[in-house]
Amino acid sequence: MLTGQVLLERIQKNVGVPWQSQRSDGFSDGILEGDADAPVTGVVTSFTPTLEVLRRAVATHKNTIICREAPFYSRGERAPLFWRNSPGPPQEMTDSDPVCRAKQEFITQNHLIILRLSENWDARSSDGQLRGLVRALAWEKFHLPNKNRQEYDPRNVYFQASKNSLGLLAQDLMAKLKIHGVRVIGEATSPVRKVALTHGLLLVADSERMLREQDLDVVIAGDAVEWEAAPYFQDLVTAGRIKGLILIGQQASEEPGSGEMAEWLRSFVTEVPVEWVPAGEPFWVLA
């Protein structure tokens, strides 16, 4: 019988790297919620287990959710730059929070298993998150070799721009990912040829490594620390070092990787259905 624990052990066997579970905040990879010995009726992968994702899983009789993010939140008590190395919020805080309590009740009442898979998935030699994003954009044919091989980072891959201006490129990203909250630094009419694509949070140190690549016009990422990255890229554009920055959103940049994860899981989980259920873009914007 495929139980939550058996599923976790199968993931550990197939992930291809020594399993690590060292985070101090209570959100390490593994089973975060639910009975590990309960049978798995179906698997849903998603970037984050929102209540809507949980409801969709229940509606299709799947009781196990594999996600990158934990089901609960710290409410900002931890410093953003150091949260991964800090303890999580006290149990009494989440117990007394009405949002957390309602979500916990839904998980308990529906006998759901929440399994987090993030650090170990990212530790693999191939970047499943980036591969999923590239496939969602249909950019495989635009891939360019990395000229600065000593600085190669598998999270930053270079591509020929699918459109010939910054504005058209941003519109193309919106259309292919079906999102609305794209933010751009730079002139819309600026011609672009070579872009760096990454996912998740973009730090200035990451940007500096990307910019060592020759003839780079645009950096595309998920999100950024606005007070740091925005003036940095504004100055780069003004100085003529780069044409622009496009931020597609943390969730939009990471979600296609959950589709990649679902495909990977199907290669060794055959007893139950495995489905990718996108959490969806969290924001809407004014026209």
N, C-alpha and C positions, 0 to 999 in steps of 0.2 A: 504493500500500500504506500502510495506517495503521500507522506506527511510533510509538514512544514520543515521539520528537522532533516528528513531525507532530501528534500529539495535543496536546502541550504548546503548539505554535504555534497550533493551532486554539483552545485554551483562551484563550491570550493575545489572540487576535483577537476572541473573543466575550465576554470578561469585562466589557468596557465601561468600563474605567479604564486609565490608563497603567500598564504593568506595572512593578512595583517588586520588587527583590530586593536588599535592603540589610542583612539581618541578618548579624551578625558571628559567630554561633555555628555556622555550617555548616548551619543548618536553614531556609534561605530557601526560598520557594516555587520549585518546579521538580522535576526528577528527582533524587532522593536516592540511589537504588539501581537497579542494572540497566543494561542496554545500551540507550541511547536509540535506536539504529538497529534494534533488534529489532522484529518485527511484533507488534502488539497483538492478542491472541486474544479478549479480553473485558475489561471494566472493572468493578471493584468499588469502591464508595465506602464509607467508614467513618470514624468519628471518629478512631480510632487503629488502626494496623495490628498488632494483637496476633497472636501465633502462631496462635491459633484462627481469626482472620479470614483469615490467609494460607492456612491449610489449607482453609478453605471455598472460597476463591477457586480454589485448585488443583483441588479436587474437582469444580468446575463448569467447568474448563478456561478460566479467566480468569487472565491473567498480569499484569494491571496494576491496582494499588491506588492510589486517590486518597484522601488522608486529610488531616486537619487537624493531626495530631501526627506527629512523626518516629518511625521504627521503633526508635530506640535512646534511651538515657536517660543523664542526667548523674550519677546516684547521689547527688545532693544536694551536689555540690562547689560549685555556684554559689548565691549568695545568692538566696532566693526572689523578693525584690522587684526584683531587677536582672538576673535570668537572661537576659531577652531581649536585653540589651545586652552580655552577657559572652561570652567565647569558650567554645566547647564543650569537652567533656572531651578530653584528648589521645588520639590514635589508638591509642597503645600501651595505654591503659587499657581501651578497649572491645575491643581485640584480645585482651587477656589475661583479660577477664571471661568466664566460662563461659556465662552466659546470652546475652550479646551474640554470642559465637562460634557457639553453636548456632543462634541465629536467623539470623545471617549465612549459615551453611551452608545452611539451608533456603531462603533467598532465592536463593542462588547455584545450588543444585542444581536448583531449579524454574524458573530463568530468569525470575524475577519483576522487574517494574518498579514501583518505589515513587515516586509523584509526590505531592508535598505542595502543597496549595492552601488557604491560610488567610488571610494578610494581604491578598492581592489580592481574594479572595472577600469579605472583610469591608469592603474599601474601596468596594464597589459602593454605589450610592445606596439600594438596597433591602437590608434585612438578611435574607439568606436563612436564617441560623441562627434568628432569631426567628420568621420566617414558618413554618419547619418545625415549631418548637415549638408555635406557635399552632394549626397544623393538626392536630398530634398530640393536642392537648387539645380540639379541636373548639370553640375559643373565638372563632371569627370573629364570631359573632353577639353576643358580649359586649363588643366593642371600644367604648371610650369616647373622645371627643375630649379632647385635651390642653388644659386651660384655661390653663396657664402657658406659652404658646407661645414666649416668649423663651428659655426654658430647655429647649426640646424636644431630646431625644436619641433618635434612631431605635432605639437599643438598649433603651429603656425605654418600653414602651407600657402604657397603662392600660386596665383591664377591670372590668366589673361582676363581682363574685364569682359563681362558678357554684353555690356553696353558701352558706348563711347563717351558718355559724360557722367559726371557725378550724380546729377539729378535723375537721369534715366536708369543708372545702376541702382539707386535707392528704390526707385519705383519697381524695378524688376524683382528686387528682393522682397518687397511687400507683396507683390502678386504671387510669387512662387511659394512663399511661406504663409500666405493668407493672413497677414498681420497688418496693423494700422499704426502702431506706436513707434515707428522708425524715427530716429533723430540723426541729424547730419550736421557736421561742421565743414564749412568750405562752400565755394561758389557752385551753384547747381550746373552752370554751363562749363565748368572746368573739364577739359578732356582727360580721360583716364585710360590707362592701358594695363597696368599691373597692380594687382591687389593682394593683400595678405588677409587670409581668413582664419579666424580663431573663434572660440566659443567661451561662454562664461564671462567672468569678471576680468576686465583688462586693467592691468596696473601699468604705471609709467615704465617700470623696469622691463616689462614684457614688450612695450612699445619700442623701447630703445633697441632691444635685440632685433625686432622686426625691421627697424629702419636701417640696420646694417646691410640689408639686402639691397642690391643695386636697382636703381630706377623704380623704386616703389612709389605708387601714386596714392593708394587708398588703403586704410586699415579698416576691416570689418570685424566687429566683435559683438558680444552680447550686451554687456553693461560696463560701466566704469564708475570710479569714484569721481563724481562730477567736479568737486572743488579742485581736484588735482589734474585729472585727464583733460577736462575742457580747456583750461587756459594753456595747457601744454600743447594741445593740438591747434588751438587758435594761433599760438606763436609759431608753430611749425608751418602752418598755412601762410601766415603773413611773411615769414622768412623765405618762402618758396621751396621749403624742404619737402613738402608733401601737398597733395591736392585736397585731402579731406579725411574725415573719420565718419563711419556709419555705425551706429549702435542699433541693433535689431531687437534688443531686449534679452535679458538673461534666460527667461523661459523659452523664448522663440529659438534661441541659439542652442539650447540644450535638449529641447524636446525631441527632435528627430533622432537623437541618440537612443532614446527609449524604444523607438521603432527598430533600430539596429539591435538593441538588446533582446527584443522579443524574437527576432529572427534567429539570433544566436541560441536562445533558450530552446527554441523548437528543435534544434539539432540533437538535444539530449533529454528533453521532456516531451514524451510522446503519449503519456497516459491521459492527459487532460488538455483542453484547449488553452492556447497562449495568445493573448491579444494586446496590442498597443492601444491604450486609451489616452490621447493627448489631454493634458490639463487645460489647454487653451490659453490664448493671450489674456493676461489678467486685466489689461487696461483698454479703455476706449478713448478716442480723441475727438475733439470738435472738428467739424468739417472746415 
